Amino acid sequence: MSRNETALLNIETCSHGKKNDGGFTAVIEGAEFSFPACGRYHKATLDKYEVDAKWLEEQRVAEERRERLALARAARRG
């Protein structure tokens, strides 16, 4: 992760082992959530849920773009 971003965590299965049937598959780290199959509230933390792979890819692409932009700015300045 870069730039102090808050991770998006994959919550396809809750920490109690129940399958997520709530229509969403990822939430921001630190968010509280619930879905009908479990009915209990959970807190999205890195010790219980893995970082969403799609979010990681978006962060990688964004970092590449920031690096290219920095190079372009440096080239313009001479």
N, C-alpha and C positions, 0 to 999 in steps of 0.2 A: 504494500500500500504506500501511496505517496501523498505528500502534502497534508498530512494529518486528516485524511479522509476517514469517515466512519463507514465501516464495512457493511455490506449487504449480506445477510446470513441466510442460508438455505434451510427452510423449515418444512420439508416434505413430510417428515415424521417428527412428532414432538418428543420431548425428553422422557415421556412416559411410554413411548413406543406406539402411540396411536397415529394412524395415517391421516395426513392433513386433507380434509374435505372442505376447506373453507374458501377455495377459489384463489388463494394467493400462495406463492411458493417461497417467497423471500421477504424479509423485513430488515430494517436497519438495526445495527447492533445497539442494544440497550432498550429496544422497543418491547412493550408488553403486548402479547397477543393471545388469542384463544381461537379454537375452531370446534365445530359441533361434535366431532368424533370423540374429543376428550372432555370438553366443557370446563376445563380448569385453565387458569391464566398462567402464562409462561413469560419469562424474560429472555430475550434473545442475547445470549452471551457466547463468546468464543469457546468457552470450556464445554458447552453443550451442543453447539451447532457449528457446522463448517461454513466457511466463506463461500458464497455463491460463485460458481465457475464463470458464469456470464459476466458478473460484476468485475471479477478479476481481469477478464479479457478487455472489458471497457476501460479499466484503469491503465492497463498496459498500452493500449492504443492512445489514450489521452496523454500518457507520459511521452510516447514517441512524438506526438504532435507538438507538445511543449518543447521538446528538445530541438525539433526541426525549426520551430519558430524562433527559438533562442539563437540558433545558428544563422538564420536569415537576418535577424536583427543585427547580429555581430558583423555579418558581411556588409550590410548597408552602412554601418558606422565606419568601416574601413579598418 
